[in-house]
Amino acid sequence: MAKKLDKTTKGSTTKEYFPNVGERLKIKLNFTQNFTAIATGHGKTKAYLHRFKIIGDPTCTCGKAVQTTDHLIFESETLTKERKNLKTTDLQKITGQSTKKN
């Protein structure tokens, strides 16, 4: 089955996050509704809603680009604080150390 998934033309957004099914299966993930929406590209981003003509403008609230999941995760100025907190939390999990200075 993994070979079929590697060759399909479907799921392009998911393939960007997990290009190799075998390697993905080695990772233990906590699947939530939000995680699935991001990994599949079917979240309620402005780009997704615009694609289906639900809204007229796909521009992010930061005004810098089209609001895609990648833009929200990596670039949107609207989520700068959340992005910083996420990076700090992940770094703490990886290193086992606090990154905050007392």
C-alpha atoms as one frame of an Amber mdcrd trajectory, in Angstrom:
protein
   0.000   0.000   0.000   2.875   2.415   0.783   4.084   2.168  -2.821   0.639
   3.154  -4.117   0.571   6.157  -1.791   4.046   7.240  -2.924   2.951   7.207
  -6.588  -0.472   8.859  -6.340  -1.061  12.383  -7.619  -3.516  13.057  -4.776
  -2.585  14.581  -1.434   0.003  17.090  -2.622  -0.121  19.131   0.604   0.292
  16.060   2.783   3.236  14.941   0.645   4.943  18.276   1.287   4.922  17.521
   5.015   5.481  13.754   4.675   7.151  12.944   1.340   7.893   9.340   2.284
   5.137   7.125   3.693   7.579   4.655   5.218   9.392   7.372   7.137   6.085
   8.949   8.220   4.929   5.644   9.685   8.006   5.609  11.947   6.879   8.862
  13.588   4.344   8.725  16.426   1.898  11.580  15.881  -1.036  12.843  17.889
  -3.691  13.330  15.222  -6.093  16.125  16.029  -8.642  17.891  13.878  -6.333
  20.894  13.521  -3.287  18.774  12.669  -5.234  16.910  10.002  -6.568  20.177
   8.536  -3.027  21.566   8.254  -1.404  18.393   6.925  -4.076  17.883   4.266
  -4.472  21.523   3.268  -8.207  21.390   4.045  -8.202  23.844   6.941 -10.301
  26.972   7.056  -7.595  29.214   5.659  -8.616  32.130   3.493  -6.934  30.485
   0.483  -9.035  27.336   0.953 -12.276  29.273   1.447 -11.510  31.478  -1.559
 -10.863  28.395  -3.701 -14.480  27.352  -3.152 -15.795  30.914  -3.599 -16.933
  31.128   0.020 -15.001  34.371   0.522 -13.795  36.950  -1.973 -10.292  37.764
  -0.731  -7.668  35.133   0.181  -5.259  37.663   1.730  -4.082  36.972   5.276
  -5.056  39.385   8.036  -1.395  40.454   8.191  -1.852  41.810   4.645   1.435
  40.363   3.360   0.353  37.300   1.328  -2.362  34.769   0.557  -3.352  32.987
   3.760  -2.224  29.372   3.262  -1.233  26.917   5.985   2.449  27.452   5.120
   2.039  31.226   5.355   0.339  30.911   8.752   2.967  28.519  10.106   6.107
  30.198   8.788   5.433  33.838   7.864   2.251  35.528   9.065   2.972  38.486
  11.312  -0.412  37.873  12.935   0.966  34.684  14.533   4.486  35.851  15.455
   3.900  35.411  19.213   2.367  31.940  18.786   5.176  30.875  16.427   7.798
  31.989  18.970   6.009  30.093  21.765   5.775  26.969  19.609   9.477  27.100
  18.755  10.371  27.555  22.423   8.166  24.639  23.495   9.548  22.342  20.784
  13.128  23.303  21.621  12.469  22.489  25.277  11.109  19.059  24.302  14.144
  18.341  22.120  16.822  19.545  24.529  15.050  18.902  27.813  16.060  22.390
  28.930  14.247  25.648  29.426  15.158  28.384  26.955  13.843  31.183  29.175
  16.366  33.301  31.038  15.620  34.000  34.682
